[in-house]
């Protein structure tokens, strides 16, 4: 049977029409579904962020309760109960997110990311992953321009070049920068308590690039003139830099004398000290029975440690069975305390162990984002007396 030209032409027209309709119908049907899916991820991330930052969780005081059975928690939130403004987080709750493998914090007090995911409703059929990152809202860096010799073999920083960047990592022009310097002198008595604490604060205004220079040489000169060489050999100086810009406050400690070998953290009125093994200089550290609490930018409060271990062995930290120590402070470490210090001695040298509240960086979650689509939500929050950038990343575990 012969096919006429009219029939062939009609068939071709039909094919073109169908192809054209498919070209319009497919994007109209499939495209909005993809966009909707992406929008749903944004909605989920925003809802989770609000739940974390605006609700206290249940029980509301779960952060400071070291005896709490975490399996009894029915809701997760970091908001401070009774806060006067939104996005004010509970300091102890934020500390519970610290990673015990990177931070001297009891593993029994750390939360399980899978438990938090369940409490946040992320273990649904879609199975969402999440990552929380908390960093200071102001990025403070300092380089040493000059040192001052307090005693033979004992030099400390005296002139500092400091730069402050805002949370967008741009120069924080006109930021007010304060260097708080704390001198601690230890007695030669049997209990090795603190005999003297002297502090000084020096301030400057950052220029257009967020930089300024602060010189504490005059204070160091007075200290050297007032103390004997014997006292100076039993002293340590701690340096904390505080910055404020447009109502945002941040601080950073710059005096880790023994590097990563000794580090500290706080929860409530407890201070945790950890000594890393195989890090020079080797040898045990003897903790001085005193503590210092900093209310930035100017104030230093003092107290003592409550040693619940019998004998002086409770004040010894070594690389064996005593590499990890827990102390209770005599004073109440309120939320206004940004850093707590313990002084210790190792190999004849005295040094300070700082415990920032909270630390410079916290990361907590089910893993690093691995999906094609990840929603990242950020907020400026207040934790204690300082401000932090709170970042929440949410993704679907099934996507790659």
Secondary structure, DSSP 4 states (H G I P E B T S, - for coil): -PPPHHHHHHHHHHHHHHHHHHHHHHIIIIIHHHHHHHHHHHHHHHHHHHHHHH--EESTTTTT-TT--GGG--EE--BPTT-SSTTEE-HHHHHTTS-TTTSS--GGGSPPHHHHHHHTT--STT-EEEEEEEEESSEEEEEEEEEEEEETTEEEEEEEEEEEE-TTSSB-TT-EEEEEEEEEEE--STT--EEEEEEEEEEEE--TTSEEEEE-HHHHHHHHHHS-HHHHHTEEEEEEEEEEETTEEEEEE---TTTTSEEEEEETTEEEEEE-TT-SSPS-EEEEEEEEEEETTTEEEEE-EE--SSSGGGGEE-SSTTSEEEEEESS---TT--EEEEEEEETTEEEEEEEESS-SEEEEESSS--SS-EEEEEEEEEETTEEEEEEEEEEETT--
